[in-house]
Amino acid sequence: MTPEAIPTTSPDPVSAGLRGRCPRCGQASIFDGFLKLKEACPACGLSYGFADSADGPAFFAMTFVGFLVAGAAVIVELAYTPPFWVHIVLWLPIVLVLCLVLLRPLKGLAVALQYANKAKEGEIDRSGQ
């Protein structure tokens, strides 16, 4: 996309992020692999150097899945009282799959929200001195 063809309005950051699309044009994928970000958008040229999602997506995925699975495990325990090995066989694959399914959309969301809110590394404001 040429600079003149860059859209004047950005797509909805939540929609673009959850779909893993560029936060500026909404066209191309931001991922080069499962979680690795591309250097720049192939459609509009936006550099993803600003993006630093750190551990945020992993934290939210584990927290959500942890509450969901812990609640379900308690319900299964109270209703059926299965042996311990049944819990491991049942819940471990569910935890792994749900975390992996949520991780990519949450990372895309973090990148899109950083772009939409013009987030950057913190700095000390010395303008009052």
Backbone as XML, in Angstrom:
<?xml version="1.0"?>
<chain id="A" units="angstrom">
  <residue number="1" name="MET">
    <atom name="N" x="0.841" y="-1.169" z="0.000"/>
    <atom name="CA" x="0.000" y="0.000" z="0.000"/>
    <atom name="C" x="0.891" y="1.239" z="0.000"/>
  </residue>
  <residue number="2" name="THR">
    <atom name="N" x="0.601" y="2.179" z="-0.837"/>
    <atom name="CA" x="1.374" y="3.411" z="-0.858"/>
    <atom name="C" x="0.919" y="4.301" z="0.281"/>
  </residue>
  <residue number="3" name="PRO">
    <atom name="N" x="1.740" y="5.268" z="0.710"/>
    <atom name="CA" x="1.343" y="6.135" z="1.813"/>
    <atom name="C" x="0.031" y="6.862" z="1.556"/>
  </residue>
  <residue number="4" name="GLU">
    <atom name="N" x="-0.270" y="7.174" z="0.276"/>
    <atom name="CA" x="-1.534" y="7.843" z="-0.014"/>
    <atom name="C" x="-2.720" y="6.900" z="0.168"/>
  </residue>
  <residue number="5" name="ALA">
    <atom name="N" x="-2.473" y="5.586" z="0.042"/>
    <atom name="CA" x="-3.551" y="4.602" z="0.123"/>
    <atom name="C" x="-3.772" y="4.081" z="1.538"/>
  </residue>
  <residue number="6" name="ILE">
    <atom name="N" x="-3.004" y="4.585" z="2.515"/>
    <atom name="CA" x="-3.197" y="4.152" z="3.900"/>
    <atom name="C" x="-4.543" y="4.673" z="4.376"/>
  </residue>
  <residue number="7" name="PRO">
    <atom name="N" x="-5.371" y="3.821" z="4.952"/>
    <atom name="CA" x="-6.690" y="4.266" z="5.386"/>
    <atom name="C" x="-6.594" y="5.396" z="6.407"/>
  </residue>
  <residue number="8" name="THR">
    <atom name="N" x="-7.529" y="6.338" z="6.307"/>
    <atom name="CA" x="-7.530" y="7.459" z="7.249"/>
    <atom name="C" x="-8.152" y="7.062" z="8.577"/>
  </residue>
  <residue number="9" name="THR">
    <atom name="N" x="-8.975" y="6.036" z="8.582"/>
    <atom name="CA" x="-9.564" y="5.557" z="9.836"/>
    <atom name="C" x="-9.015" y="4.168" z="10.127"/>
  </residue>
  <residue number="10" name="SER">
    <atom name="N" x="-8.626" y="3.963" z="11.368"/>
    <atom name="CA" x="-8.115" y="2.659" z="11.785"/>
    <atom name="C" x="-9.284" y="1.734" z="12.080"/>
  </residue>
  <residue number="11" name="PRO">
    <atom name="N" x="-9.088" y="0.443" z="11.882"/>
    <atom name="CA" x="-10.148" y="-0.500" z="12.241"/>
    <atom name="C" x="-10.318" y="-0.542" z="13.757"/>
  </residue>
  <residue number="12" name="ASP">
    <atom name="N" x="-11.422" y="-1.114" z="14.188"/>
    <atom name="CA" x="-11.666" y="-1.279" z="15.619"/>
    <atom name="C" x="-10.515" y="-2.092" z="16.216"/>
  </residue>
  <residue number="13" name="PRO">
    <atom name="N" x="-9.813" y="-1.552" z="17.245"/>
    <atom name="CA" x="-8.648" y="-2.269" z="17.774"/>
    <atom name="C" x="-8.990" y="-3.636" z="18.360"/>
  </residue>
  <residue number="14" name="VAL">
    <atom name="N" x="-10.159" y="-3.777" z="18.956"/>
    <atom name="CA" x="-10.524" y="-5.071" z="19.545"/>
    <atom name="C" x="-10.727" y="-6.105" z="18.445"/>
  </residue>
  <residue number="15" name="SER">
    <atom name="N" x="-11.454" y="-5.729" z="17.407"/>
    <atom name="CA" x="-11.703" y="-6.652" z="16.301"/>
    <atom name="C" x="-10.408" y="-7.002" z="15.569"/>
  </residue>
  <residue number="16" name="ALA">
    <atom name="N" x="-9.612" y="-5.990" z="15.249"/>
    <atom name="CA" x="-8.348" y="-6.240" z="14.542"/>
    <atom name="C" x="-7.405" y="-7.064" z="15.398"/>
  </residue>
  <residue number="17" name="GLY">
    <atom name="N" x="-7.332" y="-6.756" z="16.683"/>
    <atom name="CA" x="-6.429" y="-7.481" z="17.567"/>
    <atom name="C" x="-6.812" y="-8.937" z="17.741"/>
  </residue>
  <residue number="18" name="LEU">
    <atom name="N" x="-8.076" y="-9.200" z="17.990"/>
    <atom name="CA" x="-8.516" y="-10.581" z="18.192"/>
    <atom name="C" x="-8.361" y="-11.422" z="16.930"/>
  </residue>
  <residue number="19" name="ARG">
    <atom name="N" x="-8.445" y="-10.776" z="15.763"/>
    <atom name="CA" x="-8.251" y="-11.492" z="14.503"/>
    <atom name="C" x="-6.792" y="-11.555" z="14.100"/>
  </residue>
  <residue number="20" name="GLY">
    <atom name="N" x="-5.900" y="-10.841" z="14.827"/>
    <atom name="CA" x="-4.474" y="-10.851" z="14.523"/>
    <atom name="C" x="-4.139" y="-10.033" z="13.295"/>
  </residue>
  <residue number="21" name="ARG">
    <atom name="N" x="-4.892" y="-8.972" z="13.056"/>
    <atom name="CA" x="-4.680" y="-8.124" z="11.884"/>
    <atom name="C" x="-3.940" y="-6.842" z="12.260"/>
  </residue>
  <residue number="22" name="CYS">
    <atom name="N" x="-3.399" y="-6.171" z="11.265"/>
    <atom name="CA" x="-2.672" y="-4.922" z="11.472"/>
    <atom name="C" x="-3.589" y="-3.897" z="12.125"/>
  </residue>
  <residue number="23" name="PRO">
    <atom name="N" x="-3.129" y="-3.222" z="13.192"/>
    <atom name="CA" x="-3.989" y="-2.255" z="13.870"/>
    <atom name="C" x="-4.216" y="-0.971" z="13.074"/>
  </residue>
  <residue number="24" name="ARG">
    <atom name="N" x="-3.396" y="-0.708" z="12.038"/>
    <atom name="CA" x="-3.596" y="0.508" z="11.244"/>
    <atom name="C" x="-4.497" y="0.266" z="10.040"/>
  </residue>
  <residue number="25" name="CYS">
    <atom name="N" x="-4.238" y="-0.799" z="9.279"/>
    <atom name="CA" x="-5.032" y="-1.020" z="8.064"/>
    <atom name="C" x="-6.048" y="-2.157" z="8.201"/>
  </residue>
  <residue number="26" name="GLY">
    <atom name="N" x="-5.812" y="-3.085" z="9.136"/>
    <atom name="CA" x="-6.730" y="-4.203" z="9.332"/>
    <atom name="C" x="-6.665" y="-5.257" z="8.249"/>
  </residue>
  <residue number="27" name="GLN">
    <atom name="N" x="-5.655" y="-5.197" z="7.382"/>
    <atom name="CA" x="-5.593" y="-6.114" z="6.247"/>
    <atom name="C" x="-4.738" y="-7.350" z="6.509"/>
  </residue>
  <residue number="28" name="ALA">
    <atom name="N" x="-3.469" y="-7.150" z="6.763"/>
    <atom name="CA" x="-2.524" y="-8.272" z="6.846"/>
    <atom name="C" x="-2.367" y="-8.767" z="8.276"/>
  </residue>
  <residue number="29" name="SER">
    <atom name="N" x="-1.916" y="-10.003" z="8.405"/>
    <atom name="CA" x="-1.661" y="-10.590" z="9.716"/>
    <atom name="C" x="-0.421" y="-9.954" z="10.342"/>
  </residue>
  <residue number="30" name="ILE">
    <atom name="N" x="-0.437" y="-9.802" z="11.656"/>
    <atom name="CA" x="0.718" y="-9.246" z="12.361"/>
    <atom name="C" x="1.694" y="-10.338" z="12.783"/>
  </residue>
  <residue number="31" name="PHE">
    <atom name="N" x="1.317" y="-11.596" z="12.620"/>
    <atom name="CA" x="2.126" y="-12.696" z="13.120"/>
    <atom name="C" x="2.967" y="-13.346" z="12.032"/>
  </residue>
  <residue number="32" name="ASP">
    <atom name="N" x="4.183" y="-13.697" z="12.409"/>
    <atom name="CA" x="5.097" y="-14.451" z="11.571"/>
    <atom name="C" x="5.382" y="-15.735" z="12.333"/>
  </residue>
  <residue number="33" name="GLY">
    <atom name="N" x="4.467" y="-16.672" z="12.289"/>
    <atom name="CA" x="4.532" y="-17.872" z="13.110"/>
    <atom name="C" x="3.387" y="-17.845" z="14.107"/>
  </residue>
  <residue number="34" name="PHE">
    <atom name="N" x="3.531" y="-18.621" z="15.184"/>
    <atom name="CA" x="2.427" y="-18.696" z="16.144"/>
    <atom name="C" x="2.306" y="-17.433" z="16.991"/>
  </residue>
  <residue number="35" name="LEU">
    <atom name="N" x="3.399" y="-16.955" z="17.578"/>
    <atom name="CA" x="3.349" y="-15.757" z="18.422"/>
    <atom name="C" x="4.355" y="-14.679" z="18.033"/>
  </residue>
  <residue number="36" name="LYS">
    <atom name="N" x="5.262" y="-14.973" z="17.121"/>
    <atom name="CA" x="6.286" y="-14.004" z="16.735"/>
    <atom name="C" x="5.664" y="-12.949" z="15.823"/>
  </residue>
  <residue number="37" name="LEU">
    <atom name="N" x="5.933" y="-11.663" z="16.148"/>
    <atom name="CA" x="5.414" y="-10.576" z="15.329"/>
    <atom name="C" x="6.291" y="-10.365" z="14.103"/>
  </residue>
  <residue number="38" name="LYS">
    <atom name="N" x="5.666" y="-9.942" z="13.018"/>
    <atom name="CA" x="6.418" y="-9.543" z="11.838"/>
    <atom name="C" x="7.129" y="-8.231" z="12.143"/>
  </residue>
  <residue number="39" name="GLU">
    <atom name="N" x="8.118" y="-7.904" z="11.341"/>
    <atom name="CA" x="8.830" y="-6.628" z="11.507"/>
    <atom name="C" x="7.913" y="-5.454" z="11.182"/>
  </residue>
  <residue number="40" name="ALA">
    <atom name="N" x="7.115" y="-5.599" z="10.119"/>
    <atom name="CA" x="6.226" y="-4.523" z="9.668"/>
    <atom name="C" x="5.052" y="-5.138" z="8.913"/>
  </residue>
  <residue number="41" name="CYS">
    <atom name="N" x="4.012" y="-4.357" z="8.746"/>
    <atom name="CA" x="2.833" y="-4.811" z="8.009"/>
    <atom name="C" x="3.157" y="-4.850" z="6.520"/>
  </residue>
  <residue number="42" name="PRO">
    <atom name="N" x="2.921" y="-5.975" z="5.843"/>
    <atom name="CA" x="3.199" y="-6.037" z="4.411"/>
    <atom name="C" x="2.226" y="-5.192" z="3.584"/>
  </residue>
  <residue number="43" name="ALA">
    <atom name="N" x="1.079" y="-4.846" z="4.141"/>
    <atom name="CA" x="0.083" y="-4.077" z="3.391"/>
    <atom name="C" x="0.315" y="-2.567" z="3.498"/>
  </residue>
  <residue number="44" name="CYS">
    <atom name="N" x="0.503" y="-2.054" z="4.713"/>
    <atom name="CA" x="0.615" y="-0.596" z="4.890"/>
    <atom name="C" x="1.992" y="-0.141" z="5.366"/>
  </residue>
  <residue number="45" name="GLY">
    <atom name="N" x="2.854" y="-1.077" z="5.749"/>
    <atom name="CA" x="4.215" y="-0.722" z="6.140"/>
    <atom name="C" x="4.384" y="-0.294" z="7.585"/>
  </residue>
  <residue number="46" name="LEU">
    <atom name="N" x="3.364" y="-0.423" z="8.410"/>
    <atom name="CA" x="3.468" y="-0.049" z="9.829"/>
    <atom name="C" x="4.504" y="-0.929" z="10.512"/>
  </residue>
  <residue number="47" name="SER">
    <atom name="N" x="5.492" y="-0.304" z="11.147"/>
    <atom name="CA" x="6.510" y="-1.046" z="11.887"/>
    <atom name="C" x="5.934" y="-1.467" z="13.232"/>
  </residue>
  <residue number="48" name="TYR">
    <atom name="N" x="6.151" y="-2.715" z="13.589"/>
    <atom name="CA" x="5.654" y="-3.215" z="14.868"/>
    <atom name="C" x="6.694" y="-3.087" z="15.966"/>
  </residue>
  <residue number="49" name="GLY">
    <atom name="N" x="7.664" y="-2.205" z="15.784"/>
    <atom name="CA" x="8.693" y="-1.978" z="16.788"/>
    <atom name="C" x="8.145" y="-1.409" z="18.087"/>
  </residue>
  <residue number="50" name="PHE">
    <atom name="N" x="6.993" y="-0.774" z="18.035"/>
    <atom name="CA" x="6.374" y="-0.194" z="19.233"/>
    <atom name="C" x="5.761" y="-1.264" z="20.125"/>
  </residue>
  <residue number="51" name="ALA">
    <atom name="N" x="5.488" y="-2.428" z="19.580"/>
    <atom name="CA" x="4.710" y="-3.454" z="20.278"/>
    <atom name="C" x="5.561" y="-4.231" z="21.273"/>
  </residue>
  <residue number="52" name="ASP">
    <atom name="N" x="5.140" y="-4.211" z="22.516"/>
    <atom name="CA" x="5.777" y="-5.007" z="23.564"/>
    <atom name="C" x="4.686" y="-5.496" z="24.496"/>
  </residue>
  <residue number="53" name="SER">
    <atom name="N" x="4.137" y="-6.656" z="24.171"/>
    <atom name="CA" x="3.039" y="-7.176" z="24.983"/>
    <atom name="C" x="3.534" y="-7.838" z="26.255"/>
  </residue>
  <residue number="54" name="ALA">
    <atom name="N" x="4.824" y="-8.134" z="26.347"/>
    <atom name="CA" x="5.441" y="-8.768" z="27.519"/>
    <atom name="C" x="4.658" y="-10.015" z="27.921"/>
  </residue>
  <residue number="55" name="ASP">
    <atom name="N" x="4.345" y="-10.152" z="29.207"/>
    <atom name="CA" x="3.655" y="-11.342" z="29.701"/>
    <atom name="C" x="2.160" y="-11.131" z="29.874"/>
  </residue>
  <residue number="56" name="GLY">
    <atom name="N" x="1.639" y="-9.998" z="29.457"/>
    <atom name="CA" x="0.223" y="-9.690" z="29.644"/>
    <atom name="C" x="-0.715" y="-10.730" z="29.068"/>
  </residue>
  <residue number="57" name="PRO">
    <atom name="N" x="-0.575" y="-11.085" z="27.784"/>
    <atom name="CA" x="-1.488" y="-12.078" z="27.215"/>
    <atom name="C" x="-1.429" y="-13.427" z="27.939"/>
  </residue>
  <residue number="58" name="ALA">
    <atom name="N" x="-0.229" y="-13.866" z="28.305"/>
    <atom name="CA" x="-0.105" y="-15.150" z="29.016"/>
    <atom name="C" x="-0.780" y="-15.071" z="30.384"/>
  </residue>
  <residue number="59" name="PHE">
    <atom name="N" x="-0.606" y="-13.953" z="31.081"/>
    <atom name="CA" x="-1.233" y="-13.796" z="32.393"/>
    <atom name="C" x="-2.759" y="-13.869" z="32.287"/>
  </residue>
  <residue number="60" name="PHE">
    <atom name="N" x="-3.335" y="-13.128" z="31.343"/>
    <atom name="CA" x="-4.790" y="-13.122" z="31.212"/>
    <atom name="C" x="-5.326" y="-14.472" z="30.748"/>
  </residue>
  <residue number="61" name="ALA">
    <atom name="N" x="-4.602" y="-15.145" z="29.853"/>
    <atom name="CA" x="-5.041" y="-16.471" z="29.403"/>
    <atom name="C" x="-5.020" y="-17.462" z="30.567"/>
  </residue>
  <residue number="62" name="MET">
    <atom name="N" x="-3.920" y="-17.472" z="31.337"/>
    <atom name="CA" x="-3.829" y="-18.410" z="32.465"/>
    <atom name="C" x="-4.853" y="-18.088" z="33.548"/>
  </residue>
  <residue number="63" name="THR">
    <atom name="N" x="-5.080" y="-16.814" z="33.802"/>
    <atom name="CA" x="-6.049" y="-16.438" z="34.831"/>
    <atom name="C" x="-7.455" y="-16.863" z="34.438"/>
  </residue>
  <residue number="64" name="PHE">
    <atom name="N" x="-7.859" y="-16.560" z="33.221"/>
    <atom name="CA" x="-9.198" y="-16.923" z="32.760"/>
    <atom name="C" x="-9.384" y="-18.437" z="32.754"/>
  </residue>
  <residue number="65" name="VAL">
    <atom name="N" x="-8.428" y="-19.145" z="32.170"/>
    <atom name="CA" x="-8.524" y="-20.604" z="32.089"/>
    <atom name="C" x="-8.448" y="-21.219" z="33.486"/>
  </residue>
  <residue number="66" name="GLY">
    <atom name="N" x="-7.618" y="-20.656" z="34.351"/>
    <atom name="CA" x="-7.511" y="-21.175" z="35.714"/>
    <atom name="C" x="-8.821" y="-21.097" z="36.473"/>
  </residue>
  <residue number="67" name="PHE">
    <atom name="N" x="-9.486" y="-19.945" z="36.405"/>
    <atom name="CA" x="-10.786" y="-19.816" z="37.073"/>
    <atom name="C" x="-11.819" y="-20.765" z="36.475"/>
  </residue>
  <residue number="68" name="LEU">
    <atom name="N" x="-11.836" y="-20.856" z="35.161"/>
    <atom name="CA" x="-12.804" y="-21.716" z="34.485"/>
    <atom name="C" x="-12.599" y="-23.184" z="34.844"/>
  </residue>
  <residue number="69" name="VAL">
    <atom name="N" x="-11.362" y="-23.653" z="34.749"/>
    <atom name="CA" x="-11.067" y="-25.065" z="34.999"/>
    <atom name="C" x="-11.176" y="-25.395" z="36.490"/>
  </residue>
  <residue number="70" name="ALA">
    <atom name="N" x="-10.726" y="-24.487" z="37.349"/>
    <atom name="CA" x="-10.848" y="-24.756" z="38.790"/>
    <atom name="C" x="-12.314" y="-24.890" z="39.192"/>
  </residue>
  <residue number="71" name="GLY">
    <atom name="N" x="-13.148" y="-24.008" z="38.677"/>
    <atom name="CA" x="-14.583" y="-24.101" z="38.976"/>
    <atom name="C" x="-15.190" y="-25.387" z="38.455"/>
  </residue>
  <residue number="72" name="ALA">
    <atom name="N" x="-14.835" y="-25.747" z="37.220"/>
    <atom name="CA" x="-15.364" y="-26.983" z="36.645"/>
    <atom name="C" x="-14.856" y="-28.210" z="37.401"/>
  </residue>
  <residue number="73" name="ALA">
    <atom name="N" x="-13.598" y="-28.176" z="37.845"/>
    <atom name="CA" x="-13.036" y="-29.312" z="38.588"/>
    <atom name="C" x="-13.742" y="-29.479" z="39.935"/>
  </residue>
  <residue number="74" name="VAL">
    <atom name="N" x="-14.052" y="-28.380" z="40.584"/>
    <atom name="CA" x="-14.777" y="-28.461" z="41.860"/>
    <atom name="C" x="-16.171" y="-29.036" z="41.641"/>
  </residue>
  <residue number="75" name="ILE">
    <atom name="N" x="-16.838" y="-28.592" z="40.595"/>
    <atom name="CA" x="-18.187" y="-29.110" z="40.306"/>
    <atom name="C" x="-18.130" y="-30.614" z="40.020"/>
  </residue>
  <residue number="76" name="VAL">
    <atom name="N" x="-17.156" y="-31.045" z="39.204"/>
    <atom name="CA" x="-17.016" y="-32.472" z="38.896"/>
    <atom name="C" x="-16.679" y="-33.257" z="40.162"/>
  </residue>
  <residue number="77" name="GLU">
    <atom name="N" x="-15.807" y="-32.713" z="41.001"/>
    <atom name="CA" x="-15.432" y="-33.395" z="42.247"/>
    <atom name="C" x="-16.638" y="-33.565" z="43.169"/>
  </residue>
  <residue number="78" name="LEU">
    <atom name="N" x="-17.424" y="-32.526" z="43.308"/>
    <atom name="CA" x="-18.587" y="-32.605" z="44.206"/>
    <atom name="C" x="-19.690" y="-33.488" z="43.638"/>
  </residue>
  <residue number="79" name="ALA">
    <atom name="N" x="-19.852" y="-33.492" z="42.328"/>
    <atom name="CA" x="-20.937" y="-34.264" z="41.723"/>
    <atom name="C" x="-20.596" y="-35.746" z="41.572"/>
  </residue>
  <residue number="80" name="TYR">
    <atom name="N" x="-19.348" y="-36.080" z="41.225"/>
    <atom name="CA" x="-19.010" y="-37.461" z="40.891"/>
    <atom name="C" x="-17.943" y="-38.094" z="41.779"/>
  </residue>
  <residue number="81" name="THR">
    <atom name="N" x="-17.154" y="-37.311" z="42.495"/>
    <atom name="CA" x="-16.046" y="-37.773" z="43.322"/>
    <atom name="C" x="-15.157" y="-38.788" z="42.575"/>
  </residue>
  <residue number="82" name="PRO">
    <atom name="N" x="-14.583" y="-38.377" z="41.448"/>
    <atom name="CA" x="-13.729" y="-39.314" z="40.702"/>
    <atom name="C" x="-12.364" y="-39.437" z="41.368"/>
  </residue>
  <residue number="83" name="PRO">
    <atom name="N" x="-11.600" y="-40.463" z="41.027"/>
    <atom name="CA" x="-10.229" y="-40.555" z="41.543"/>
    <atom name="C" x="-9.373" y="-39.408" z="40.988"/>
  </residue>
  <residue number="84" name="PHE">
    <atom name="N" x="-8.252" y="-39.175" z="41.667"/>
    <atom name="CA" x="-7.391" y="-38.046" z="41.308"/>
    <atom name="C" x="-6.890" y="-38.125" z="39.869"/>
  </residue>
  <residue number="85" name="TRP">
    <atom name="N" x="-6.551" y="-39.328" z="39.404"/>
    <atom name="CA" x="-6.010" y="-39.470" z="38.055"/>
    <atom name="C" x="-7.009" y="-39.029" z="36.990"/>
  </residue>
  <residue number="86" name="VAL">
    <atom name="N" x="-8.303" y="-39.141" z="37.276"/>
    <atom name="CA" x="-9.321" y="-38.695" z="36.314"/>
    <atom name="C" x="-9.244" y="-37.176" z="36.148"/>
  </residue>
  <residue number="87" name="HIS">
    <atom name="N" x="-9.027" y="-36.475" z="37.254"/>
    <atom name="CA" x="-8.885" y="-35.021" z="37.165"/>
    <atom name="C" x="-7.690" y="-34.638" z="36.293"/>
  </residue>
  <residue number="88" name="ILE">
    <atom name="N" x="-6.582" y="-35.337" z="36.462"/>
    <atom name="CA" x="-5.389" y="-35.016" z="35.669"/>
    <atom name="C" x="-5.624" y="-35.303" z="34.189"/>
  </residue>
  <residue number="89" name="VAL">
    <atom name="N" x="-6.181" y="-36.448" z="33.899"/>
    <atom name="CA" x="-6.440" y="-36.825" z="32.508"/>
    <atom name="C" x="-7.467" y="-35.892" z="31.870"/>
  </residue>
  <residue number="90" name="LEU">
    <atom name="N" x="-8.421" y="-35.440" z="32.644"/>
    <atom name="CA" x="-9.482" y="-34.582" z="32.117"/>
    <atom name="C" x="-9.051" y="-33.124" z="31.989"/>
  </residue>
  <residue number="91" name="TRP">
    <atom name="N" x="-8.460" y="-32.567" z="33.035"/>
    <atom name="CA" x="-8.241" y="-31.115" z="33.066"/>
    <atom name="C" x="-6.933" y="-30.655" z="32.462"/>
  </residue>
  <residue number="92" name="LEU">
    <atom name="N" x="-5.893" y="-31.452" z="32.510"/>
    <atom name="CA" x="-4.611" y="-31.025" z="31.958"/>
    <atom name="C" x="-4.694" y="-30.726" z="30.458"/>
  </residue>
  <residue number="93" name="PRO">
    <atom name="N" x="-5.253" y="-31.600" z="29.635"/>
    <atom name="CA" x="-5.370" y="-31.259" z="28.207"/>
    <atom name="C" x="-6.273" y="-30.041" z="27.964"/>
  </residue>
  <residue number="94" name="ILE">
    <atom name="N" x="-7.322" y="-29.912" z="28.757"/>
    <atom name="CA" x="-8.222" y="-28.759" z="28.595"/>
    <atom name="C" x="-7.481" y="-27.464" z="28.903"/>
  </residue>
  <residue number="95" name="VAL">
    <atom name="N" x="-6.681" y="-27.454" z="29.961"/>
    <atom name="CA" x="-5.902" y="-26.261" z="30.312"/>
    <atom name="C" x="-4.929" y="-25.924" z="29.190"/>
  </residue>
  <residue number="96" name="LEU">
    <atom name="N" x="-4.197" y="-26.906" z="28.694"/>
    <atom name="CA" x="-3.215" y="-26.662" z="27.642"/>
    <atom name="C" x="-3.868" y="-26.124" z="26.366"/>
  </residue>
  <residue number="97" name="VAL">
    <atom name="N" x="-4.935" y="-26.762" z="25.941"/>
    <atom name="CA" x="-5.599" y="-26.348" z="24.701"/>
    <atom name="C" x="-6.202" y="-24.953" z="24.839"/>
  </residue>
  <residue number="98" name="LEU">
    <atom name="N" x="-6.911" y="-24.693" z="25.935"/>
    <atom name="CA" x="-7.529" y="-23.376" z="26.111"/>
    <atom name="C" x="-6.497" y="-22.259" z="26.198"/>
  </residue>
  <residue number="99" name="CYS">
    <atom name="N" x="-5.396" y="-22.493" z="26.898"/>
    <atom name="CA" x="-4.349" y="-21.464" z="26.984"/>
    <atom name="C" x="-3.744" y="-21.186" z="25.618"/>
  </residue>
  <residue number="100" name="LEU">
    <atom name="N" x="-3.464" y="-22.229" z="24.845"/>
    <atom name="CA" x="-2.893" y="-22.030" z="23.518"/>
    <atom name="C" x="-3.876" y="-21.353" z="22.568"/>
  </residue>
  <residue number="101" name="VAL">
    <atom name="N" x="-5.148" y="-21.683" z="22.687"/>
    <atom name="CA" x="-6.162" y="-21.059" z="21.828"/>
    <atom name="C" x="-6.307" y="-19.573" z="22.153"/>
  </residue>
  <residue number="102" name="LEU">
    <atom name="N" x="-6.229" y="-19.199" z="23.418"/>
    <atom name="CA" x="-6.418" y="-17.808" z="23.821"/>
    <atom name="C" x="-5.182" y="-16.940" z="23.651"/>
  </residue>
  <residue number="103" name="LEU">
    <atom name="N" x="-4.002" y="-17.536" z="23.640"/>
    <atom name="CA" x="-2.768" y="-16.752" z="23.667"/>
    <atom name="C" x="-2.586" y="-15.862" z="22.446"/>
  </residue>
  <residue number="104" name="ARG">
    <atom name="N" x="-2.791" y="-16.379" z="21.267"/>
    <atom name="CA" x="-2.597" y="-15.587" z="20.042"/>
    <atom name="C" x="-3.595" y="-14.425" z="19.930"/>
  </residue>
  <residue number="105" name="PRO">
    <atom name="N" x="-4.894" y="-14.639" z="20.107"/>
    <atom name="CA" x="-5.806" y="-13.490" z="20.045"/>
    <atom name="C" x="-5.520" y="-12.439" z="21.121"/>
  </residue>
  <residue number="106" name="LEU">
    <atom name="N" x="-5.128" y="-12.868" z="22.308"/>
    <atom name="CA" x="-4.836" y="-11.899" z="23.363"/>
    <atom name="C" x="-3.566" y="-11.107" z="23.065"/>
  </residue>
  <residue number="107" name="LYS">
    <atom name="N" x="-2.580" y="-11.739" z="22.431"/>
    <atom name="CA" x="-1.376" y="-10.992" z="22.044"/>
    <atom name="C" x="-1.716" y="-9.994" z="20.945"/>
  </residue>
  <residue number="108" name="GLY">
    <atom name="N" x="-2.514" y="-10.392" z="19.983"/>
    <atom name="CA" x="-2.960" y="-9.469" z="18.938"/>
    <atom name="C" x="-3.729" y="-8.306" z="19.523"/>
  </residue>
  <residue number="109" name="LEU">
    <atom name="N" x="-4.573" y="-8.583" z="20.505"/>
    <atom name="CA" x="-5.339" y="-7.525" z="21.174"/>
    <atom name="C" x="-4.409" y="-6.563" z="21.904"/>
  </residue>
  <residue number="110" name="ALA">
    <atom name="N" x="-3.401" y="-7.086" z="22.579"/>
    <atom name="CA" x="-2.451" y="-6.224" z="23.291"/>
    <atom name="C" x="-1.715" y="-5.299" z="22.327"/>
  </residue>
  <residue number="111" name="VAL">
    <atom name="N" x="-1.289" y="-5.828" z="21.184"/>
    <atom name="CA" x="-0.585" y="-5.012" z="20.194"/>
    <atom name="C" x="-1.520" y="-3.947" z="19.611"/>
  </residue>
  <residue number="112" name="ALA">
    <atom name="N" x="-2.733" y="-4.333" z="19.266"/>
    <atom name="CA" x="-3.683" y="-3.382" z="18.681"/>
    <atom name="C" x="-4.055" y="-2.279" z="19.672"/>
  </residue>
  <residue number="113" name="LEU">
    <atom name="N" x="-4.214" y="-2.621" z="20.941"/>
    <atom name="CA" x="-4.541" y="-1.598" z="21.934"/>
    <atom name="C" x="-3.357" y="-0.680" z="22.214"/>
  </residue>
  <residue number="114" name="GLN">
    <atom name="N" x="-2.144" y="-1.223" z="22.140"/>
    <atom name="CA" x="-0.957" y="-0.360" z="22.285"/>
    <atom name="C" x="-0.919" y="0.652" z="21.146"/>
  </residue>
  <residue number="115" name="TYR">
    <atom name="N" x="-1.223" y="0.218" z="19.941"/>
    <atom name="CA" x="-1.228" y="1.135" z="18.802"/>
    <atom name="C" x="-2.347" y="2.170" z="18.936"/>
  </residue>
  <residue number="116" name="ALA">
    <atom name="N" x="-3.548" y="1.710" z="19.272"/>
    <atom name="CA" x="-4.691" y="2.618" z="19.356"/>
    <atom name="C" x="-4.512" y="3.672" z="20.444"/>
  </residue>
  <residue number="117" name="ASN">
    <atom name="N" x="-3.877" y="3.299" z="21.542"/>
    <atom name="CA" x="-3.698" y="4.229" z="22.659"/>
    <atom name="C" x="-2.338" y="4.919" z="22.652"/>
  </residue>
  <residue number="118" name="LYS">
    <atom name="N" x="-1.582" y="4.702" z="21.581"/>
    <atom name="CA" x="-0.243" y="5.309" z="21.436"/>
    <atom name="C" x="0.627" y="5.040" z="22.665"/>
  </residue>
  <residue number="119" name="ALA">
    <atom name="N" x="0.558" y="3.807" z="23.149"/>
    <atom name="CA" x="1.322" y="3.415" z="24.334"/>
    <atom name="C" x="2.798" y="3.364" z="24.002"/>
  </residue>
  <residue number="120" name="LYS">
    <atom name="N" x="3.599" y="3.770" z="24.945"/>
    <atom name="CA" x="5.049" y="3.698" z="24.794"/>
    <atom name="C" x="5.653" y="3.508" z="26.170"/>
  </residue>
  <residue number="121" name="GLU">
    <atom name="N" x="6.949" y="3.269" z="26.175"/>
    <atom name="CA" x="7.644" y="3.049" z="27.439"/>
    <atom name="C" x="7.540" y="4.314" z="28.293"/>
  </residue>
  <residue number="122" name="GLY">
    <atom name="N" x="7.391" y="4.103" z="29.590"/>
    <atom name="CA" x="7.259" y="5.236" z="30.506"/>
    <atom name="C" x="8.500" y="6.103" z="30.535"/>
  </residue>
  <residue number="123" name="GLU">
    <atom name="N" x="8.296" y="7.379" z="30.782"/>
    <atom name="CA" x="9.406" y="8.299" z="30.887"/>
    <atom name="C" x="9.077" y="9.318" z="31.967"/>
  </residue>
  <residue number="124" name="ILE">
    <atom name="N" x="10.097" y="9.905" z="32.534"/>
    <atom name="CA" x="9.917" y="10.869" z="33.607"/>
    <atom name="C" x="9.635" y="12.242" z="32.995"/>
  </residue>
  <residue number="125" name="ASP">
    <atom name="N" x="8.583" y="12.889" z="33.487"/>
    <atom name="CA" x="8.222" y="14.218" z="33.003"/>
    <atom name="C" x="9.011" y="15.262" z="33.787"/>
  </residue>
  <residue number="126" name="ARG">
    <atom name="N" x="9.942" y="15.905" z="33.143"/>
    <atom name="CA" x="10.774" y="16.918" z="33.778"/>
    <atom name="C" x="10.411" y="18.317" z="33.294"/>
  </residue>
  <residue number="127" name="SER">
    <atom name="N" x="9.218" y="18.476" z="32.755"/>
    <atom name="CA" x="8.838" y="19.782" z="32.212"/>
    <atom name="C" x="8.622" y="20.832" z="33.302"/>
  </residue>
  <residue number="128" name="GLY">
    <atom name="N" x="8.310" y="20.426" z="34.526"/>
    <atom name="CA" x="8.049" y="21.370" z="35.617"/>
    <atom name="C" x="9.307" y="21.858" z="36.302"/>
  </residue>
  <residue number="129" name="GLN">
    <atom name="N" x="10.468" y="21.397" z="35.915"/>
    <atom name="CA" x="11.708" y="21.781" z="36.595"/>
    <atom name="C" x="12.369" y="22.953" z="35.950"/>
  </residue>
</chain>
